[in-house]
């Protein structure tokens, strides 16, 4: 009988936890899909800025201004729903939050420091919605070191 009561209590706790998670993270899939809006806005702004015909025109400035207002509104809505961007520039690469897409030679920063953000990552409370896609620093190799490494690799084979 004690075992049955203990089992019932464990089941009640599990259901409570599931109910809390459903309330807290119920919009997880929707939020993940909504990130595409922010990505498309950013891409649209970049395309407009790089268009030679539109450069330095009043219509470009107004369009970019309106896109920025929409972006701020989306970010405000995300913030109110505990969805926050991952700040990553000039921080150490953390595989829990960042995905390294490339290495960039940079002797001024220590290896593994994020120096370029390709796509912004987001968290929903403490859960990862999407990792940041980043470029990380690496030390510049001089030609002698590269030749030495190539010789060692060919000798090992």
C-alpha positions in Angstrom: 0.0 0.0 0.0 2.9 2.4 0.9 4.5 1.6 -2.5 1.2 2.4 -4.3 1.0 5.8 -2.5 4.6 6.5 -3.3 4.0 5.6 -7.0 0.9 7.9 -7.1 2.9 10.7 -5.5 5.7 10.3 -8.1 3.1 10.3 -10.9 1.5 13.5 -9.5 4.9 15.2 -9.4 5.6 14.2 -13.0 2.3 15.5 -14.2 2.9 18.8 -12.4 6.3 19.1 -14.0 4.9 18.3 -17.4 2.1 20.9 -16.9 4.7 23.6 -15.9 6.9 22.8 -18.9 3.9 22.9 -21.2 3.0 26.4 -19.8 6.6 27.7 -19.8 7.7 26.3 -23.2 4.4 25.8 -25.0 5.3 28.3 -27.7 8.8 26.8 -28.3 8.0 25.5 -31.8 6.2 28.7 -32.8 9.1 30.8 -31.5 11.5 28.7 -33.5 9.5 29.2 -36.7 9.2 33.0 -35.9 12.9 33.4 -36.0 12.7 33.1 -39.8 11.0 36.5 -39.8 14.0 38.1 -38.2 16.3 36.3 -40.5 14.4 37.4 -43.6 14.2 41.0 -42.3 18.0 41.1 -41.9 18.5 39.6 -45.3 16.2 42.1 -46.9 18.0 45.0 -45.2 21.3 43.7 -46.5 20.1 43.2 -50.0 18.7 46.7 -50.1 21.8 48.3 -48.7 24.0 46.5 -51.3 21.8 47.5 -54.3 23.8 50.0 -56.4 20.7 51.6 -57.9 19.2 52.4 -54.5 22.3 53.6 -52.7 22.0 57.0 -51.0 18.3 57.5 -52.0 15.6 58.8 -49.8 13.4 55.8 -50.6 16.1 53.4 -49.4 16.5 55.3 -46.2 12.7 55.3 -45.5 12.5 51.6 -46.3 15.4 50.7 -44.1 13.9 52.8 -41.3 10.6 51.0 -41.6 12.3 47.6 -41.6 14.2 48.6 -38.5 10.9 49.5 -36.7 9.5 46.1 -37.6 12.6 44.4 -36.4 12.5 46.3 -33.1 8.8 45.4 -32.6 9.6 41.7 -33.2 12.5 41.8 -30.8 10.3 43.5 -28.2 7.6 40.8 -28.6 10.3 38.1 -28.2 11.7 39.8 -25.1 8.2 40.0 -23.5 8.0 36.2 -24.1 11.4 35.5 -22.6 13.1 34.9 -25.9 16.5 36.6 -25.9 19.3 36.8 -28.5 22.6 35.2 -27.6 25.3 37.8 -27.3 28.4 36.2 -28.6 30.9 38.7 -30.2 34.3 38.8 -28.4 33.4 35.8 -26.2 34.9 32.4 -26.0 33.2 29.7 -28.2 30.8 27.7 -26.2 29.5 24.7 -28.1 26.3 24.7 -26.0 25.3 28.1 -27.6 27.5 28.6 -30.6 28.2 26.7 -33.8 31.6 27.5 -35.4 31.2 27.8 -39.2 34.7 29.1 -40.0 38.0 30.0 -38.6 39.4 33.5 -39.3 43.1 34.2 -38.9 43.6 36.9 -36.3 46.8 37.4 -34.3 45.3 40.1 -32.0 42.8 37.8 -30.3 43.4 34.4 -28.7 42.2 31.3 -30.6 38.6 30.4 -30.0 37.2 33.9 -29.6 34.1 34.7 -31.7 34.9 37.6 -34.1 32.0 37.3 -36.5 28.4 36.4 -36.1 26.8 34.9 -39.2 23.4 34.1 -37.8 22.1 35.3 -34.5 21.2 32.5 -31.9 18.3 32.7 -29.4 17.3 31.3 -26.0 13.8 30.8 -24.7 14.3 31.2 -21.0 17.1 28.6 -20.4 16.4 26.5 -23.5 18.3 26.9 -26.7 16.0 27.8 -29.6 18.9 28.1 -32.1 22.6 28.3 -31.8 24.6 31.3 -33.0 26.5 30.6 -36.2 29.9 32.2 -35.8 33.4 32.7 -37.1 36.1 32.1 -34.5 39.7 33.4 -34.4 42.8 31.3 -35.0 46.4 32.2 -35.0 48.0 32.9 -38.3 50.4 30.2 -39.4 53.5 31.3 -41.2 54.6 29.4 -44.3 57.4 27.5 -42.6 55.1 26.0 -40.0 52.6 25.0 -42.7 55.3 23.3 -44.7 56.6 21.5 -41.6 53.1 20.3 -40.8 52.6 19.1 -44.3 55.9 17.2 -44.3 55.0 15.5 -40.9 51.5 14.5 -42.2 53.0 13.0 -45.4 55.6 11.1 -43.5 53.0 9.6 -41.1 51.2 8.1 -44.1 
